[in-house]
Amino acid sequence: MQIRRVQGMAIITAVLAACLLSCSGGADDNSGAAAQDSSRSSSVPAPADAAVRETAAADPKPAGSPGPELVRDAFAGLQATLNDTCTPGSGDCEYFLGRVHEEVMGLDAAMKADPKGPGHFPEPVAWIAGLRTTLDGDTSTENLETHRTELIGVRDRINVWMQDHPDDYQ
C-alpha cells in the first residue's frame, strides 16, 4: 500500500514538474518556444490547452471576459458586506462604503444582463436607480458618507428581496 502511495506521489510530482517546465520555458527562453510550437501537432491539443477548454465549457463566464457577473455571484459579493461596517468620520469608511457601492452597482449590471431581464428584478433595479440619482455620479468617500444611510439601506433592502427570491441566486 505504501509503495502505491509513493508511486502515485511520484506521478503527481512528475506531472507538476512538466507543467512548471512548460510554463517557465516560454518565459525564460524564447528560443526553444518556436521549436516546441513547430513540433506540436495541431490535431493533438496540449494538456494545458485541453484543461483551459474544459474550464471554459464548464464556466458560463470565463475569467477575464467582458460583461457583468451572474446574478448569484454578484449577490454573493453583496452579501459579503452584510457584517461589515465602519464608524462615520473615522476614516475607515472609504473602503467599506466604496465596496458596498461597487457590489450594489455590480448586482445592478448583473440583473440588467440576466436572461430573465431587468423586469424580473423590478424593486432592486428601482432602488439602485434611486441611489444612482441621489449620488449624482459622485462616488467620492465624502459623498458616500453623506448618503451612507441610503447606500446601506439599498444594500439591506436588496438582501431581503433576494432572500425572498432564492431561485434567482442559487
Secondary structure, 3 states (H helix, E strand, C coil): CHHHHHHHHHHHHHHHHHHHHHHHHHHHCCHHHHHHHHHCCCCCCCHHHHHHHHHHHHCCCCCCCCCCCCHHHHHHHHHCCCCCCCCCCCCCHHHHHHHHHHHHHHHHHHHHHCCCCHHHCHHHHHHHHHHHHHHCCCCCHHHHHHCHHHHHHHHHHHHHHHHCCHHHCC
